[in-house]
Amino acid sequence: MPTHERAFIGLGANLGDPFSTLPRVLEALAALPETRLLACSSCYRSAPLGVDSPQPDYINAVVALDTGLSAPTLLDALFSIESACGRRRHARLAPRPIDLDLLLYGETEMQSPVLTLPHPRLHQRAFVLLPLAEIAPALSIPGHGPLPPLLEKVKDQRVIRVRDIHLTSLIPGTG
């Protein structure tokens, strides 16, 4: 029997209607083989980081899932979901209808040309840490430690909780 790992995925969107895109993405995540969607945070609004030209704010969330997929296979699946939702990777930090980041994959720490775990900047981003803390408050980030001190370091970043995503049909035990 394959080993399952707890993975956390960051979801973000700032083009189109994120509140209709995110539930479709969650359905696609729940449909992945050997994967079970466990939890989804509320949605949070944040300004784009590191961009030179004006862009719409992002709507962000984090999901937890258990998966038998390897980290590279899961990343490939995330790219396929992005593509199916209209994401085109033509420019770094461009506005996008969906962005899926593999934030954590169990306790795995790795760096390759296509995948770094934990996600290299997750410990510096309130728009990731706040929703992560909502669904996994006791989590410790490999190489960075527990969430409370990390949240303290990003408390000046403006992130606003805006909406819950209702997943009763996707997460076992919530319907």
C-alpha positions in Angstrom: 0.0 0.0 0.0 1.5 3.4 -1.0 2.4 5.9 1.7 0.2 9.0 2.0 1.6 12.4 2.9 -0.1 15.5 4.2 0.3 18.2 1.6 -0.7 21.9 1.8 -1.5 23.7 -1.4 -1.7 27.5 -1.7 -4.4 28.8 -4.0 -4.4 32.3 -5.4 -6.2 34.2 -8.1 -6.4 37.8 -9.3 -8.0 37.5 -12.7 -11.6 36.6 -13.6 -13.9 35.7 -10.7 -11.8 33.9 -8.1 -14.8 33.0 -6.0 -16.1 30.8 -8.9 -12.6 29.6 -9.9 -11.6 28.4 -6.4 -14.4 25.9 -5.9 -13.7 24.4 -9.4 -10.1 24.0 -8.4 -11.1 22.3 -5.1 -13.2 19.9 -7.1 -10.2 19.1 -9.3 -8.0 18.6 -6.3 -10.5 16.3 -4.6 -10.7 14.2 -7.9 -6.9 13.6 -8.0 -6.0 9.9 -7.7 -5.0 8.6 -4.3 -5.9 12.0 -2.8 -8.3 13.1 -0.2 -9.2 16.8 0.4 -9.1 17.4 4.2 -9.6 21.1 4.8 -9.8 24.5 3.1 -9.2 27.8 4.8 -11.3 30.9 4.3 -10.4 33.2 1.5 -8.1 36.2 2.2 -7.5 39.3 0.1 -4.0 40.6 -0.3 -2.1 43.0 -2.6 0.3 41.5 -5.2 3.9 41.3 -4.0 6.9 42.3 -6.0 5.1 43.7 -9.0 6.0 46.9 -10.8 2.7 47.6 -12.6 -0.8 47.8 -11.0 -2.7 44.5 -10.6 -5.9 43.5 -8.9 -5.6 42.1 -5.4 -5.3 38.4 -4.9 -7.8 36.1 -3.3 -5.9 33.4 -1.5 -6.6 30.2 0.4 -4.8 27.1 1.6 -6.0 23.5 1.4 -4.8 20.4 3.2 -4.9 17.0 1.5 -3.6 13.5 2.1 -2.1 12.1 -1.1 -0.3 9.0 -2.3 1.1 11.0 -5.2 4.8 11.8 -5.1 5.6 15.5 -4.7 6.7 15.9 -8.3 3.6 14.1 -9.6 1.4 16.3 -7.4 3.2 19.4 -8.7 2.5 18.2 -12.3 -1.2 17.7 -11.4 -1.3 21.3 -10.0 0.1 22.6 -13.2 -2.5 20.7 -15.2 -5.3 22.1 -13.0 -3.9 25.6 -13.6 -3.8 25.1 -17.3 -7.4 23.8 -17.4 -8.4 27.0 -15.6 -6.8 29.2 -18.2 -3.4 29.8 -16.6 -0.6 30.6 -19.1 2.9 30.9 -17.8 4.1 33.7 -20.0 5.6 36.1 -17.5 6.8 35.9 -13.9 4.4 37.6 -11.4 1.8 38.3 -14.1 -1.9 38.4 -13.1 -3.4 35.0 -13.2 -6.8 33.2 -13.1 -5.3 30.7 -10.7 -1.9 30.0 -9.0 -1.4 26.7 -7.2 1.7 26.4 -5.0 2.8 23.1 -3.4 3.7 24.6 0.0 4.5 21.6 2.1 4.7 17.8 1.4 4.9 16.1 4.8 8.3 16.9 6.4 10.0 16.8 3.0 12.8 19.3 2.5 14.2 19.3 -1.1 15.5 21.6 -3.8 15.4 20.8 -7.4 15.2 22.9 -10.6 11.4 22.5 -10.6 10.4 22.0 -6.9 11.6 23.4 -3.6 10.0 22.2 -0.4 8.9 23.8 1.8 7.9 26.5 -0.7 10.9 29.0 -0.5 8.9 32.1 0.6 6.0 30.7 2.5 7.4 31.7 5.9 7.6 35.3 4.7 4.0 35.7 3.4 1.0 36.5 5.6 -1.4 35.5 2.8 -0.1 32.0 3.1 0.6 31.8 6.9 -2.8 33.1 8.0 -4.9 30.6 6.0 -2.4 27.8 6.9 -2.7 28.6 10.6 -6.5 28.6 10.2 -6.5 24.9 9.1 -3.4 23.6 10.8 -2.6 25.8 13.8 -0.1 23.4 15.4 1.9 23.0 12.2 5.6 23.5 12.2 7.3 24.4 8.9 10.4 22.3 8.3 13.5 24.5 8.5 11.5 27.4 9.9 9.6 26.3 13.0 6.1 26.7 14.4 3.5 29.1 12.9 3.0 31.6 15.8 6.5 33.2 15.6 6.4 33.2 11.8 3.0 35.0 11.9 4.4 37.5 14.3 7.1 38.4 11.8 4.5 39.1 9.0 1.9 40.9 11.2 2.4 44.2 9.3 1.4 42.7 6.0 -2.1 43.6 5.1 -4.2 40.5 4.6 -8.0 40.5 5.1 -10.2 37.5 5.6 -13.1 38.0 3.1 -15.1 34.8 2.7 -15.5 31.1 3.5 -15.6 28.5 0.8 -18.3 25.9 1.4 -16.9 22.5 0.7 -19.5 20.2 2.4 -19.7 18.0 -0.7 -15.9 17.7 -1.1 -14.6 17.0 2.4 -15.7 13.8 4.1 -17.5 14.4 7.4 -18.5 18.0 6.6 -21.8 17.3 4.7 
